Amino acid sequence: MRDEVNIWYLNPPKKLPPMPAPWNFLFFWYETPDVMDHYRKVLVAQLQRAHIFVFLTNYRSLNDERVGQEIDFAVKRRIASEYDVKPIIFPLITSPCQWKRDSRLSGFKPLGPAKSLAEAKPEEAAYLEITEQLTKVIRSLQTPLNEAKYALSQIRPELRKALKPNPYLDENPEATTYQPPNVSYPPEWLGWAVVLLIFVSIAGAVYRQNPRIIRKRGDNAEEQYVRPSEYRRENPLMPPK
């Protein structure tokens, strides 16, 4: 179905790799971008634009708070929708559970065979039945949506801006497609070279500012204090009056 519709589901991105150790030491205040924050915005945009919700229902999902929040979101969208096309909600029972008693999905017709997927034999026949049912629903939605999009495209741009945004017609691939941030770090060896250069510079500055130099002569380590050379005064010191 991917050739005909966009299939969205929870797919959290992987965390970005941390900075190499030397660069992390040099830029200790730098924080790796939070990819989940951006992904949550994409997920919300997908939920706001979805035409069909299919909830895989079992005893685990009934106890999952996140799934419950998405069910509430879909139901509220369907109730509050002021358009002719409303989001369609399907529970898909994957294993036996008390979904009619413990879920807001009890008011919707389940998708697939009468039994759960775990009980259906053969399993391939159950998936085929689900696919055929979804295909019919998608076909019934595509015709009115295409007609509405065509009618919207014939409206002049200045009048179209005055219309209220319609999440069922306004396609925004950038909002519903997650693009990971492009993060690249300098090579690690360069970071160690910079750290070594800074260390040598600091050690040299401390060494030059120290007026005492310890020199060893033979087996007897003697301390020799070498004073820095004094500049000759142009005008000799005069005693006070």
FENGI-V707429 format. One line per field, one symbol per residue. psi: psi as a letter, one per 20 degrees, with the letter a starting at -180 (. if undefined). burial: # if it has 9 or more other C-alpha atoms within 8 Angstrom, else .. A space follows every 50 residues. Layout:
# FENGI-V707429
psi: ???
burial: ???
This chain:
# FENGI-V707429
psi: ihihrpoqromprqqqqrqqghhhhgmhipppqohhghhhhggghghhip hppooopahghhjohgghhhggggghghgipjrhpqpppppoohqprlhh hjqiihjqpqqarhrrhhippqhhhghgggghghggggghhgghghghhg hhhiqqhhhhhiqppoihhopnhhhjppoqqopqqrqhhhghgggggggh ggghghhhioipppqpobhooqppooqqpqppphpqppqq.
burial: ...................#.###..........#..##..##.##...# ..#.#####.##....##..##.##.##.......##.########..## ....##....###..##..#..#..##.##..#.......#...#..##. .........#.......#.......#.#.........#..##..#..... ..........#.#..#.........................
